[in-house]
Amino acid sequence: MKKPLRYLLIAAAAGAALAAVGLSLGWLLVCRGNACPSISVLEKYNPRQTSKLFAADGRFVAELGLERRTLVPLAQIPKVVKTAFIVIEDRRFYEHNGIDVIGVFRAGVTNVLRGGFAQGFSTITMQLARNVFPDKLTREKSPLRKLREAKVARAIEGKYSKDHILELYLNQIYLGSGAYGVETASQRYFGKSVRDLNLAEAATLAALPKAPGRYDPRRFPERAIQRRNTILELMRREGAISDADASLAKAYPLRLARGARASSDVAPYYVEWIRQLLEAKYGERIYQDGLRVFTTLDLELQGNAERALERQLKAVEGGAAGAFPHRTYEQIMAAADEASPGVVTPYLQGAFVVIDPRSGAVRALVGGRDYDDSKFNRATQALRQPGSTFKPIVYATAIQSGRPPSYILDDAPIELPQVAGDTWQPRNYDMKFEGPMVLRRALYQSRNLPAIRLGMELGEQSVVDMARKFGLTTPIPEFPSIHIGSAEAIPLQMVAAYSTFANLGWRVSPVGILRVEDSKGKEIWKPEISREQVLTPEEAWLMVDMMKDVLRRGSAAGAVAGTGFSLPAGGKTGTTNDYTDVWFIGYTADLVAGVWMGFDKPQKIMSNAQGGRLAAPAWVQFMIEAYQRKPKPPDWPRPSSLVSRQVDDLTGLLANPGCPAGDAYYEWFIPGTEPIAECPPRAAGERQAPVRDTRPSRKPPTPPAPAPGRRP
C-alpha cells in the first residue's frame, strides 16, 4: 500500500475515532445542569388548550388562547391521518428508539456535500420534545440543539409507548392559521372533526408541519395540492394505500370550509368583552386550560342588532344631499392610506347593547362598525355624554320625592353663573320656550329647561345619589348641567340602568357569563345575579307610563310612525350639545336595548341630529325583527294602589268645567300626591303663570279611572 493512501486511511480512522469520542462526550455532557428538560412532566402533560365560548343556547361562538387546540385521543384519529403524518415526517417511527440512525446518516452526507446545515433528521419524537419544551430546546440550527433533542427523545422513548408519543405529537403540532393539533386544524380548514377526514384531506394536513405558512391551503392552494400529492405517492409506495386510492385522492379537489372563519368574525366586540372579564378573574388560565365558557349571548339578537345599527348608520350617511357633511365609512375605507387600524376612527361610529332586564344577561353587544379596523369597544369602554337619556333618572328622583306626573315645571329661559365668571344659558333643541307644563309632558317632549329647574329643585346631590343607585359609576360633578346629561357615561351602564324601569323598580347588574367549566366539564364558577330595588312598583310604573309617551307622542314618535310597531314599550331619546352624540334607549318587559351614534373624536354629526331621528329608527327595527321570533312581551301590570284623577294639563290641578275640556286628561298618582285644588277658570288657549298645589291630599283612594293620556 502506498504511503499517502495509508496516511489518509489512518487520518480518516483517527478522525472517526475523535468524532466518536466527541459525540460520546457530547452525549454525556450535553444535558449537564439544567440544559435539558425533565420528561417527568409528560406524566400529566396537558398541552395548552383554548378556552371556548358558547352562546346561551350552547352554540359555539369563539375560542380564546395563544394556541388554539382541542385534544383528541389517538383511537379517534383515523388511520389515514396517522399514516400520512408518519410517512412524511418519520416513516421508520415504529422501528427506531427516538433517533433514526439511517436518517442521521443521510442528513450527514447531504450536509457535507452541500457544505452546511441543509437537512435535518428530526424524528416525530424529537419534534415532540422540541414542541413540548420550547424554552429548553430552541429552533436554532446547531449540532448542540440536535444533540439535546436526540437525548430527550431517547428518554421519552424509553418511558412511553409509541402510540402515546404519537398521540401527544398529533395534538401538539402547529398546523398553521393559529391551529394546534389535528382536531383544531381539521375544523379550521375543512369545517369538520378529524374523525371525518378523507384520505386527501388527511394528506393535506400532513403537508403542513414542514412549513405551515408555505403550504397554507388557503393562501397557496396549488402548492398545498402539490405537497399533498407527494405525500399520497409516498403512502402508495409504502403500501399504506392502493394505487386506485392514491389516484382518486390525487384527483380530489381542494375543498375548504367556507365557515372556517377566525373567531373574531362572530360578535367580535362581545367576545373581546368576555375575554377581558375572564382574564381579570383567571389570568393566563384562559389561554391554556381549555375552559368552557357559557355566555349570555343570543346569536339571533346579536345579528339583529348588528344589522339594525349598520343599516341605520348607512341611512344617516346616505341621507339627503348635503345633510351628512362627512365622508362615509365606505369612502374612507376605500382609501387605503386612511384605512389603518387604530382606536380613533374618522367615520361615523355606533354601539348597540341588548339586555334581558330580568336576569341582567347581555344578549347582544356591538362596540363599533369594524372590529378589524378598530378594536376599541364603544359599548363598554367609551365615555360619552348621555344627553337626555339621563333625564329619566332626574324624573325618577322627583317621583320618589313625592312629586306627581302632574307636577308643574316651567319651560322658560334661565341664566346660571359659572365658575369661570361667565353665565350658562341653556336652550331647548327647538330654541323655543313653552312656559308652564306638567312633568309628564316635559319628559316625553324632552324639554331641557324644565329638567334643569327640576334637578336644581331636587338638588344635584340627590340626582347623583339616584344615578349611583341606577348603576352609573363614572364621575358626575354636581353642576346643573348634569340634569340634561352632561356627565359622561359608559353606554353599557346607561342601557343597564333602564332595567330599573323594565323591572318595575329593580335594577339588575349586567352579566355576560352564565357559567364557566373546566376542560372536563366541571362547573368552576357561576356568577350571582345582583339585584337592587331602586324604586317602588308604584314609582316605577309611573315612570314607565310617562316613558311610553316618548314613543306614543313624544320625541321618538316619528321613528315609530308607519312601522307597525305597537308593543308595550317605553324609552328616551338623547342628543348632546352641538349634535355630537345621539341616543335612544328603550325597553319592553323582557328586553332593554340602547343605541348610540357619534364620532370617536366628538364632532357635529349633522344639523338637527336628534336621537329620535337618527338613533331611534335602529331601535325600532331591531325590536320589530327581534319579536318576529320571540313571544310578544306583556304590558306592565298597574299597581292597584295607584289612583286616578282628571287634571288640567296647564296647571296640574283638578279639571273642572271652568277649564278648557281640551286641556283635561286622566293622570295616575301615588296616594297622597294627587291634587286637591281645582284649576282656576280660563278661556280655551289662554296661558297663565304656573300654579302648584303642594298640600297633601287627604282624600281616600278612588276606584281606577280610564288609562292616562290626553283626550283627542
C-alpha positions as CSV (number, residue, x, y, z in Angstrom):
1,M,0.0,0.0,0.0
2,K,1.3,3.4,-0.9
3,K,2.2,5.7,2.0
4,P,-0.1,8.6,1.0
5,L,-3.1,6.3,0.9
6,R,-2.1,4.6,4.2
7,Y,-1.7,8.0,5.8
8,L,-5.2,9.1,4.5
9,L,-6.8,6.0,5.9
10,I,-5.0,6.5,9.2
11,A,-6.2,10.1,9.3
12,A,-9.8,9.1,8.5
13,A,-9.8,6.4,11.2
14,A,-8.3,8.9,13.7
15,G,-11.0,11.5,12.7
16,A,-13.7,8.9,13.0
17,A,-12.4,7.9,16.4
18,L,-12.2,11.5,17.5
19,A,-15.7,12.2,16.2
20,A,-16.9,9.1,18.1
21,V,-15.2,10.3,21.3
22,G,-16.6,13.8,20.7
23,L,-20.1,12.5,20.2
24,S,-19.8,10.3,23.3
25,L,-18.5,13.2,25.4
26,G,-21.2,15.4,24.0
27,W,-23.9,12.8,24.7
28,L,-22.7,12.7,28.3
29,L,-22.2,16.4,28.8
30,V,-24.9,18.0,26.6
31,C,-27.6,17.8,29.3
32,R,-25.4,18.8,32.3
33,G,-27.0,21.1,34.8
34,N,-30.4,22.3,33.7
35,A,-29.7,22.3,29.9
36,C,-32.3,19.5,29.1
37,P,-35.8,19.4,30.4
38,S,-37.1,16.6,32.6
39,I,-39.6,14.3,30.8
40,S,-41.4,13.6,34.0
41,V,-43.8,16.5,33.1
42,L,-45.2,14.2,30.4
43,E,-46.7,12.0,33.1
44,K,-49.5,14.6,33.5
45,Y,-48.8,16.6,30.4
46,N,-51.7,18.7,29.3
47,P,-51.0,20.8,26.2
48,R,-52.3,24.4,26.1
49,Q,-55.9,24.4,25.1
50,T,-58.0,27.4,24.1
51,S,-61.0,28.4,26.2
52,K,-64.1,28.0,24.2
53,L,-67.0,30.4,24.3
54,F,-70.6,29.3,23.7
55,A,-73.8,31.2,23.2
56,A,-76.7,30.9,25.7
57,D,-78.2,28.1,23.7
58,G,-74.9,26.1,23.6
59,R,-73.7,27.0,20.1
60,F,-70.0,27.6,19.6
61,V,-69.0,31.3,19.4
62,A,-65.3,31.7,19.6
63,E,-62.1,30.4,21.3
64,L,-59.5,32.3,23.3
65,G,-55.9,31.2,23.5
66,L,-52.4,31.6,22.3
67,E,-52.6,28.1,20.9
68,R,-55.9,27.0,19.5
69,R,-56.1,23.4,20.3
70,T,-58.7,20.7,21.0
71,L,-57.3,17.4,22.3
72,V,-58.5,14.1,20.7
73,P,-57.5,10.6,21.7
74,L,-55.4,8.6,19.3
75,A,-58.1,6.0,19.0
76,Q,-60.4,8.6,17.5
77,I,-57.8,9.7,14.9
78,P,-58.3,7.8,11.6
79,K,-55.6,5.5,10.4
80,V,-55.1,7.6,7.2
81,V,-54.3,10.7,9.2
82,K,-51.7,8.8,11.4
83,T,-50.2,7.1,8.4
84,A,-49.9,10.4,6.4
85,F,-48.0,12.1,9.1
86,I,-45.7,9.1,9.8
87,V,-44.9,8.7,6.1
88,I,-43.8,12.3,5.5
89,E,-42.4,13.1,8.9
90,D,-40.8,9.9,10.2
91,R,-41.5,6.7,8.2
92,R,-39.4,4.5,10.5
93,F,-41.2,5.9,13.6
94,Y,-42.3,2.4,14.8
95,E,-38.8,1.0,14.2
96,H,-36.3,3.4,15.9
97,N,-35.9,4.3,19.6
98,G,-36.2,8.1,19.2
99,I,-33.2,8.5,16.8
100,D,-33.4,7.4,13.2
101,V,-29.8,6.3,12.5
102,I,-30.5,6.0,8.8
103,G,-31.9,9.4,8.7
104,V,-28.9,10.8,10.6
105,F,-26.5,9.2,8.1
106,R,-28.5,10.5,5.1
107,A,-28.7,14.0,6.6
108,G,-25.0,14.0,7.4
109,V,-24.0,13.0,3.9
110,T,-26.3,15.7,2.4
111,N,-24.9,18.4,4.7
112,V,-21.3,17.5,3.9
113,L,-22.0,17.6,0.2
114,R,-23.7,21.0,0.5
115,G,-21.2,22.4,2.9
116,G,-23.7,23.5,5.6
117,F,-26.7,22.5,7.8
118,A,-29.1,21.9,4.8
119,Q,-31.1,18.9,6.1
120,G,-32.2,17.9,9.5
121,F,-33.0,14.4,10.8
122,S,-35.8,15.1,13.3
123,T,-38.0,12.2,14.2
124,I,-41.5,12.6,15.4
125,T,-40.3,12.1,19.0
126,M,-37.6,14.7,18.5
127,Q,-40.2,17.2,17.2
128,L,-42.4,16.4,20.1
129,A,-39.5,17.1,22.5
130,R,-38.9,20.5,20.8
131,N,-42.6,21.5,20.8
132,V,-43.3,20.4,24.4
133,F,-40.1,22.1,25.8
134,P,-39.7,25.2,23.6
135,D,-37.9,27.1,26.4
136,K,-35.2,24.4,26.6
137,L,-35.0,23.2,23.1
138,T,-34.9,26.2,20.7
139,R,-35.3,26.1,17.0
140,E,-31.8,27.3,16.1
141,K,-30.0,25.1,13.6
142,S,-27.0,23.7,15.5
143,P,-25.4,20.3,16.4
144,L,-25.8,21.1,20.1
145,R,-29.5,21.7,19.8
146,K,-29.9,18.5,17.8
147,L,-27.9,16.5,20.3
148,R,-30.1,17.7,23.1
149,E,-33.3,16.9,21.2
150,A,-32.0,13.4,20.5
151,K,-31.2,12.8,24.1
152,V,-34.6,14.0,25.3
153,A,-36.2,11.9,22.6
154,R,-34.4,8.8,23.7
155,A,-35.6,9.4,27.3
156,I,-39.2,9.8,26.1
157,E,-39.0,6.6,24.0
158,G,-37.6,4.8,27.0
159,K,-40.6,5.6,29.1
160,Y,-43.6,5.9,26.9
161,S,-45.2,3.8,24.2
162,K,-45.1,4.7,20.5
163,D,-48.8,5.2,20.4
164,H,-48.7,7.6,23.4
165,I,-45.9,9.6,21.8
166,L,-47.8,9.8,18.5
167,E,-51.0,11.0,20.3
168,L,-49.1,13.7,22.1
169,Y,-47.4,14.7,18.8
170,L,-50.7,14.9,16.8
171,N,-52.3,17.0,19.5
172,Q,-49.3,19.3,19.9
173,I,-48.0,20.1,16.4
174,Y,-48.6,23.5,14.9
175,L,-50.5,23.3,11.6
176,G,-50.9,27.0,10.6
177,S,-53.7,29.6,10.8
178,G,-53.4,29.6,14.6
179,A,-54.4,25.9,14.8
180,Y,-52.5,23.5,17.0
181,G,-53.2,19.8,16.8
182,V,-55.1,17.8,14.1
183,E,-58.6,18.4,15.5
184,T,-58.4,22.2,15.5
185,A,-56.7,22.2,12.1
186,S,-59.4,19.9,10.7
187,Q,-62.1,22.2,12.0
188,R,-60.3,25.3,10.7
189,Y,-59.6,24.1,7.2
190,F,-62.4,21.6,6.5
191,G,-65.1,22.6,9.0
192,K,-65.3,19.1,10.4
193,S,-63.7,16.8,13.0
194,V,-60.5,14.9,12.3
195,R,-62.6,11.8,12.7
196,D,-64.4,12.5,9.4
197,L,-61.4,13.4,7.2
198,N,-60.9,11.5,3.9
199,L,-57.6,10.4,2.5
200,A,-56.9,13.6,0.5
201,E,-57.8,15.8,3.5
202,A,-55.6,13.8,5.8
203,A,-52.6,14.2,3.4
204,T,-53.3,18.0,3.2
205,L,-53.0,18.2,7.0
206,A,-49.8,16.1,6.9
207,A,-48.3,18.6,4.4
208,L,-48.3,21.4,6.9
209,P,-45.8,20.7,9.7
210,K,-42.7,21.2,7.5
211,A,-43.8,24.8,6.7
212,P,-47.3,25.8,7.7
213,G,-47.2,29.2,6.1
214,R,-45.7,27.9,2.8
215,Y,-48.2,25.2,2.4
216,D,-51.3,27.0,3.7
217,P,-54.1,25.7,1.5
218,R,-56.0,29.0,1.7
219,R,-53.1,31.2,0.6
220,F,-51.2,28.8,-1.6
221,P,-53.7,26.1,-2.8
222,E,-51.5,24.9,-5.7
223,R,-48.5,24.5,-3.5
224,A,-50.6,22.7,-0.9
225,I,-52.0,20.3,-3.5
226,Q,-48.6,19.5,-4.9
227,R,-47.2,18.6,-1.5
228,R,-50.4,16.7,-0.6
229,N,-49.9,14.6,-3.8
230,T,-46.3,13.9,-2.9
231,I,-47.5,12.5,0.5
232,L,-50.1,10.4,-1.3
233,E,-47.4,9.0,-3.6
234,L,-45.2,8.1,-0.6
235,M,-48.1,6.4,1.1
236,R,-48.7,4.4,-2.1
237,R,-45.0,3.4,-2.3
238,E,-45.1,2.3,1.3
239,G,-48.1,0.1,0.6
240,A,-50.3,2.1,3.0
241,I,-52.8,2.8,0.3
242,S,-53.7,1.2,-3.0
243,D,-52.8,2.6,-6.4
244,A,-56.5,3.3,-7.1
245,D,-57.0,5.1,-3.7
246,A,-53.9,7.2,-4.4
247,S,-55.1,8.2,-7.9
248,L,-58.6,9.1,-6.6
249,A,-57.1,11.2,-3.7
250,K,-54.7,13.0,-6.0
251,A,-57.6,14.0,-8.2
252,Y,-59.8,15.1,-5.3
253,P,-60.4,18.9,-5.4
254,L,-59.2,21.1,-2.5
255,R,-62.5,21.8,-0.7
256,L,-62.1,24.2,2.2
257,A,-64.8,25.1,4.6
258,R,-66.4,28.4,4.0
259,G,-67.5,28.6,7.6
260,A,-63.9,28.2,8.9
261,R,-63.6,31.8,10.0
262,A,-61.5,33.5,12.6
263,S,-63.2,33.6,16.0
264,S,-63.3,37.4,15.8
265,D,-65.9,37.2,13.0
266,V,-68.7,36.2,15.4
267,A,-69.7,39.0,17.7
268,P,-66.1,40.3,18.0
269,Y,-66.7,43.1,20.4
270,Y,-68.8,40.8,22.6
271,V,-66.1,38.2,22.6
272,E,-63.4,40.7,23.5
273,W,-65.5,42.0,26.4
274,I,-65.9,38.4,27.7
275,R,-62.2,37.8,27.2
276,Q,-61.4,40.8,29.4
277,L,-63.8,39.7,32.1
278,L,-62.2,36.2,32.1
279,E,-58.7,37.5,32.1
280,A,-59.4,39.6,35.1
281,K,-60.7,36.6,37.0
282,Y,-58.5,33.7,35.7
283,G,-55.4,35.4,34.2
284,E,-53.4,33.3,31.8
285,R,-55.5,30.2,32.6
286,I,-58.0,31.2,29.9
287,Y,-55.2,30.8,27.2
288,Q,-54.1,27.3,28.2
289,D,-56.5,25.4,30.4
290,G,-59.3,24.8,27.9
291,L,-62.1,26.4,29.9
292,R,-65.6,26.1,28.6
293,V,-67.4,29.4,29.0
294,F,-71.2,29.6,28.5
295,T,-72.1,33.2,27.8
296,T,-75.4,35.1,27.8
297,L,-75.1,35.9,24.1
298,D,-78.2,35.3,21.9
299,L,-76.8,34.9,18.3
300,E,-80.1,35.9,16.7
301,L,-80.4,39.1,18.7
302,Q,-76.7,39.8,18.0
303,G,-77.3,39.5,14.3
304,N,-80.5,41.7,14.6
305,A,-78.5,44.4,16.5
306,E,-75.6,44.4,14.0
307,R,-77.9,44.7,11.0
308,A,-80.1,47.4,12.6
309,L,-77.2,49.5,13.6
310,E,-75.3,49.3,10.3
311,R,-78.4,49.8,8.3
312,Q,-79.2,53.0,10.2
313,L,-75.6,54.3,10.1
314,K,-75.7,53.9,6.3
315,A,-79.0,55.6,6.1
316,V,-77.6,58.6,8.1
317,E,-74.6,58.7,5.8
318,G,-76.7,58.4,2.7
319,G,-79.4,60.9,3.6
320,A,-80.4,63.9,1.6
321,A,-77.7,65.7,-0.4
322,G,-75.5,67.7,1.8
323,A,-77.2,66.5,5.0
324,F,-74.3,64.4,6.1
325,P,-71.2,66.7,5.9
326,H,-68.6,64.0,6.4
327,R,-67.1,61.2,4.3
328,T,-68.8,57.9,4.7
329,Y,-67.4,54.7,6.1
330,E,-67.2,53.2,2.6
331,Q,-65.4,56.2,1.2
332,I,-62.8,56.3,4.0
333,M,-62.2,52.5,4.0
334,A,-61.8,52.6,0.2
335,A,-58.8,54.9,0.7
336,A,-56.0,52.5,1.6
337,D,-53.9,55.3,3.1
338,E,-56.6,56.2,5.7
339,A,-57.9,52.7,6.4
340,S,-55.3,51.9,9.0
341,P,-56.3,50.1,12.2
342,G,-56.4,52.3,15.4
343,V,-58.5,53.3,18.3
344,V,-59.9,56.6,16.8
345,T,-61.7,56.1,13.5
346,P,-62.6,59.1,11.2
347,Y,-66.1,57.8,10.2
348,L,-69.4,57.8,12.0
349,Q,-69.5,55.1,14.7
350,G,-72.1,53.3,16.7
351,A,-72.8,51.0,19.6
352,F,-75.7,48.7,20.4
353,V,-76.4,46.9,23.6
354,V,-79.3,44.5,24.4
355,I,-80.0,43.2,27.9
356,D,-82.6,40.9,29.5
357,P,-83.7,43.1,32.4
358,R,-84.9,40.1,34.4
359,S,-81.5,38.5,34.7
360,G,-79.1,41.2,33.5
361,A,-78.0,38.9,30.7
362,V,-76.3,40.8,27.9
363,R,-77.9,39.3,24.9
364,A,-76.1,41.3,22.2
365,L,-73.3,43.8,22.2
366,V,-71.9,45.8,19.2
367,G,-69.0,48.0,20.0
368,G,-68.3,49.5,16.6
369,R,-68.7,49.2,12.9
370,D,-65.5,47.3,12.0
371,Y,-63.5,45.3,14.6
372,D,-60.6,44.7,12.2
373,D,-60.2,48.5,11.8
374,S,-60.7,49.4,15.4
375,K,-60.9,47.1,18.4
376,F,-61.9,49.9,20.8
377,N,-65.2,48.8,22.3
378,R,-67.6,51.8,22.3
379,A,-70.2,49.9,24.3
380,T,-68.0,49.0,27.2
381,Q,-65.0,51.4,27.1
382,A,-66.3,54.7,25.6
383,L,-67.2,57.7,27.8
384,R,-69.9,59.7,26.1
385,Q,-72.4,62.3,27.2
386,P,-75.8,60.6,27.5
387,G,-77.7,63.8,26.8
388,S,-81.4,63.5,27.5
389,T,-81.2,59.7,28.2
390,F,-80.1,60.8,31.6
391,K,-83.3,62.8,32.3
392,P,-85.4,59.7,33.4
393,I,-83.0,59.5,36.4
394,V,-83.8,63.1,37.3
395,Y,-87.6,62.5,36.9
396,A,-87.4,59.2,38.9
397,T,-85.8,61.2,41.7
398,A,-88.7,63.6,41.5
399,I,-91.3,60.9,41.5
400,Q,-89.6,59.3,44.5
401,S,-89.6,62.6,46.3
402,G,-93.4,62.8,46.1
403,R,-93.8,64.9,43.0
404,P,-96.6,63.5,40.8
405,P,-96.6,63.4,37.0
406,S,-98.9,66.4,37.0
407,Y,-96.3,68.5,38.9
408,I,-95.8,71.8,37.1
409,L,-92.4,72.8,35.7
410,D,-91.6,76.0,33.9
411,D,-90.1,75.9,30.4
412,A,-88.6,79.4,30.5
413,P,-85.2,81.0,29.9
414,I,-82.6,80.7,32.7
415,E,-79.1,82.1,33.2
416,L,-76.8,80.4,35.6
417,P,-73.4,81.8,36.7
418,Q,-70.3,79.7,36.0
419,V,-67.1,79.2,37.9
420,A,-65.2,80.9,35.2
421,G,-67.3,84.1,35.7
422,D,-69.5,83.8,32.6
423,T,-73.1,82.6,32.5
424,W,-74.7,79.4,31.2
425,Q,-77.8,80.0,29.1
426,P,-79.2,76.5,28.3
427,R,-81.7,76.2,25.4
428,N,-84.2,73.6,24.2
429,Y,-83.4,71.7,21.0
430,D,-86.0,73.7,19.1
431,M,-84.8,77.0,20.5
432,K,-88.3,77.7,21.9
433,F,-89.8,78.1,25.4
434,E,-93.3,76.9,26.1
435,G,-93.9,78.1,29.6
436,P,-95.6,76.0,32.3
437,M,-96.2,72.3,31.7
438,V,-96.8,69.1,33.6
439,L,-93.9,66.9,34.4
440,R,-95.2,64.2,32.1
441,R,-95.1,66.4,29.1
442,A,-91.7,67.9,29.9
443,L,-90.3,64.4,29.9
444,Y,-91.9,63.0,26.7
445,Q,-91.1,66.2,24.8
446,S,-87.6,66.2,26.2
447,R,-87.6,69.9,27.3
448,N,-84.3,70.9,28.8
449,L,-85.3,73.9,30.9
450,P,-87.9,72.1,32.9
451,A,-85.4,69.3,33.6
452,I,-82.7,71.7,34.7
453,R,-85.1,73.5,37.0
454,L,-86.4,70.2,38.4
455,G,-82.9,68.9,39.1
456,M,-81.9,72.1,40.8
457,E,-85.0,72.0,42.9
458,L,-84.2,68.4,44.0
459,G,-80.5,69.2,44.5
460,E,-77.6,67.9,42.5
461,Q,-76.6,65.5,45.2
462,S,-80.0,63.8,45.2
463,V,-79.7,63.3,41.5
464,V,-76.2,61.9,41.8
465,D,-77.2,59.6,44.5
466,M,-80.1,58.3,42.4
467,A,-77.7,57.8,39.4
468,R,-75.5,55.6,41.6
469,K,-78.5,53.5,42.5
470,F,-79.2,53.1,38.8
471,G,-75.7,51.7,38.4
472,L,-73.7,54.6,36.9
473,T,-70.2,54.5,38.3
474,T,-68.5,57.3,36.2
475,P,-67.8,60.8,37.8
476,I,-70.9,63.0,38.0
477,P,-69.9,66.6,39.0
478,E,-72.6,68.4,41.0
479,F,-73.4,71.1,38.4
480,P,-76.9,71.9,37.0
481,S,-75.8,70.7,33.5
482,I,-75.8,67.1,34.7
483,H,-79.6,67.1,34.7
484,I,-79.6,67.2,30.9
485,G,-76.8,64.6,30.6
486,S,-73.5,66.5,30.5
487,A,-71.7,64.0,32.7
488,E,-70.0,61.2,30.6
489,A,-71.3,57.6,31.0
490,I,-70.4,54.2,29.6
491,P,-73.1,53.0,27.1
492,L,-73.4,49.6,28.7
493,Q,-74.1,51.2,32.1
494,M,-76.6,53.6,30.6
495,V,-78.6,50.8,29.0
496,A,-78.4,48.6,32.1
497,A,-79.7,51.5,34.2
498,Y,-83.0,51.3,32.2
499,S,-83.5,47.7,33.6
500,T,-84.8,49.5,36.6
501,F,-87.8,50.7,34.7
502,A,-88.4,47.5,32.8
503,N,-88.4,45.5,36.1
504,L,-90.7,48.0,37.8
505,G,-88.1,49.3,40.2
506,W,-85.4,46.6,40.4
507,R,-82.1,47.2,38.9
508,V,-80.1,44.2,37.8
509,S,-76.4,44.4,37.0
510,P,-75.4,43.3,33.5
511,V,-73.7,39.9,33.2
512,G,-72.1,38.3,30.2
513,I,-71.3,34.8,31.6
514,L,-73.7,32.1,32.7
515,R,-71.1,29.7,34.0
516,V,-67.5,28.5,33.5
517,E,-66.5,24.9,33.3
518,D,-63.0,23.3,33.3
519,S,-61.8,21.2,30.3
520,K,-63.5,18.1,31.8
521,G,-66.9,19.8,32.1
522,K,-66.9,20.5,35.8
523,E,-68.5,23.8,36.8
524,I,-66.0,26.1,38.5
525,W,-67.8,29.4,38.5
526,K,-71.4,30.7,38.2
527,P,-71.8,34.5,38.6
528,E,-74.6,35.6,41.0
529,I,-77.3,37.9,39.8
530,S,-77.0,41.3,41.5
531,R,-80.4,42.9,42.1
532,E,-81.2,46.1,44.0
533,Q,-84.6,47.8,44.5
534,V,-84.3,51.4,43.4
535,L,-87.9,52.4,43.0
536,T,-91.2,51.1,44.4
537,P,-93.5,49.4,41.9
538,E,-95.8,52.4,42.0
539,E,-92.9,54.9,41.3
540,A,-91.5,52.7,38.6
541,W,-94.9,52.2,36.9
542,L,-95.5,55.9,36.7
543,M,-92.0,56.3,35.1
544,V,-92.8,53.6,32.6
545,D,-96.1,55.1,31.7
546,M,-94.6,58.5,31.1
547,M,-91.8,57.0,29.1
548,K,-94.3,55.1,27.0
549,D,-95.4,58.6,25.9
550,V,-92.0,59.2,24.4
551,L,-92.9,56.6,21.8
552,R,-96.6,57.3,21.6
553,R,-96.4,61.1,21.1
554,G,-93.0,62.3,22.2
555,S,-89.5,62.8,20.8
556,A,-89.4,59.2,19.3
557,A,-92.9,59.1,17.9
558,G,-91.6,59.9,14.4
559,A,-89.4,56.8,14.4
560,V,-92.4,54.6,15.3
561,A,-94.8,56.1,12.8
562,G,-95.6,53.9,9.9
563,T,-93.5,50.9,11.1
564,G,-96.3,48.9,12.6
565,F,-94.5,48.8,15.9
566,S,-97.2,48.5,18.7
567,L,-95.6,46.6,21.5
568,P,-95.9,48.0,25.1
569,A,-92.6,49.8,25.4
570,G,-91.0,52.9,26.9
571,G,-87.8,54.7,26.2
572,K,-86.0,58.0,25.9
573,T,-84.1,59.8,23.2
574,G,-80.8,61.6,23.8
575,T,-79.0,64.4,22.0
576,T,-75.9,66.3,23.2
577,N,-74.7,69.8,22.7
578,D,-73.7,70.7,19.1
579,Y,-75.3,67.4,17.9
580,T,-72.2,65.3,18.6
581,D,-74.0,62.3,20.2
582,V,-77.4,60.8,19.5
583,W,-79.0,58.1,21.6
584,F,-82.1,56.0,22.1
585,I,-82.6,53.6,25.0
586,G,-85.9,51.7,25.1
587,Y,-87.4,48.7,26.7
588,T,-90.1,46.1,26.8
589,A,-90.8,43.9,29.8
590,D,-88.2,41.4,28.7
591,L,-85.7,43.4,26.6
592,V,-83.7,46.6,27.2
593,A,-81.9,47.9,24.1
594,G,-79.8,51.0,23.6
595,V,-78.3,52.7,20.5
596,W,-75.5,55.3,20.4
597,M,-74.1,57.1,17.4
598,G,-71.3,59.6,17.0
599,F,-67.7,60.1,16.0
600,D,-64.8,58.8,18.1
601,K,-63.5,62.3,18.2
602,P,-66.6,64.3,19.1
603,Q,-67.8,66.5,16.3
604,K,-71.2,67.6,14.9
605,I,-72.8,64.7,13.1
606,M,-75.2,66.9,11.1
607,S,-77.7,69.7,11.5
608,N,-80.6,68.7,13.7
609,A,-79.1,65.4,14.6
610,Q,-81.8,64.3,17.1
611,G,-81.7,61.0,18.8
612,G,-85.3,60.4,17.8
613,R,-84.5,61.0,14.2
614,L,-81.1,59.2,13.9
615,A,-80.8,56.6,16.7
616,A,-84.4,55.6,17.4
617,P,-85.1,54.0,14.0
618,A,-82.4,51.4,14.6
619,W,-84.0,50.5,17.9
620,V,-87.5,50.2,16.3
621,Q,-86.2,48.0,13.5
622,F,-84.3,45.8,16.0
623,M,-87.4,45.3,18.2
624,I,-89.6,44.5,15.2
625,E,-87.1,41.9,13.9
626,A,-86.4,40.5,17.4
627,Y,-90.1,39.9,18.2
628,Q,-90.7,38.1,15.0
629,R,-89.3,35.1,16.7
630,K,-90.0,35.9,20.3
631,P,-93.4,35.9,22.1
632,K,-94.8,39.4,22.3
633,P,-93.9,41.0,25.7
634,P,-96.6,41.5,28.3
635,D,-97.6,45.0,29.4
636,W,-96.6,46.1,32.9
637,P,-99.3,45.5,35.5
638,R,-100.5,48.7,37.1
639,P,-100.2,48.6,40.9
640,S,-103.7,48.5,42.4
641,S,-102.7,51.2,44.9
642,L,-102.5,53.9,42.3
643,V,-105.4,56.4,42.0
644,S,-106.5,58.4,39.0
645,R,-107.7,62.0,38.6
646,Q,-108.8,64.1,35.8
647,V,-106.4,67.0,35.8
648,D,-105.7,70.2,33.8
649,D,-102.7,70.0,31.5
650,L,-101.6,73.6,32.1
651,T,-101.9,73.8,35.9
652,G,-101.7,70.2,37.0
653,L,-104.8,70.8,39.2
654,L,-108.1,69.0,39.1
655,A,-110.0,69.7,36.0
656,N,-113.4,71.3,36.2
657,P,-116.0,72.8,33.8
658,G,-114.3,76.2,34.1
659,C,-111.1,75.0,32.4
660,P,-110.9,74.1,28.6
661,A,-112.1,70.5,28.1
662,G,-109.3,70.0,25.5
663,D,-106.7,70.5,28.3
664,A,-108.1,67.8,30.6
665,Y,-106.6,64.4,30.8
666,Y,-106.5,61.5,33.3
667,E,-103.4,61.0,35.3
668,W,-102.3,58.4,37.8
669,F,-101.0,59.2,41.3
670,I,-99.4,57.5,44.3
671,P,-102.0,58.1,47.1
672,G,-101.3,61.4,48.9
673,T,-99.7,63.1,45.9
674,E,-102.8,63.7,43.8
675,P,-104.0,67.4,43.6
676,I,-107.0,68.5,45.7
677,A,-107.4,72.1,44.4
678,E,-109.3,72.8,41.1
679,C,-107.9,74.7,38.2
680,P,-109.0,78.4,38.0
681,P,-111.4,79.2,35.2
682,R,-109.8,80.3,31.9
683,A,-110.7,80.5,28.2
684,A,-109.5,78.0,25.7
685,G,-106.0,78.7,24.6
686,E,-105.4,81.1,27.5
687,R,-102.0,80.7,29.2
688,Q,-101.1,81.8,32.7
689,A,-98.3,81.5,35.3
690,P,-97.6,78.1,36.8
691,V,-99.9,77.2,39.8
692,R,-98.8,74.5,42.2
693,D,-100.8,72.7,44.7
694,T,-98.3,71.5,47.3
695,R,-100.8,70.5,50.0
696,P,-101.0,66.8,50.7
697,S,-104.2,65.1,49.7
698,R,-106.4,63.7,52.5
699,K,-108.9,62.1,50.2
700,P,-109.3,58.3,50.3
701,P,-108.2,56.3,47.2
702,T,-110.9,56.2,44.4
703,P,-111.6,53.3,42.0
704,P,-109.4,53.2,38.9
705,A,-110.3,55.6,36.1
706,P,-109.6,55.4,32.4
707,A,-106.0,54.9,31.4
708,P,-103.8,58.0,31.3
709,G,-103.4,60.0,28.2
710,R,-104.6,63.3,26.6
711,R,-108.0,63.2,25.1
712,P,-108.1,63.5,21.3
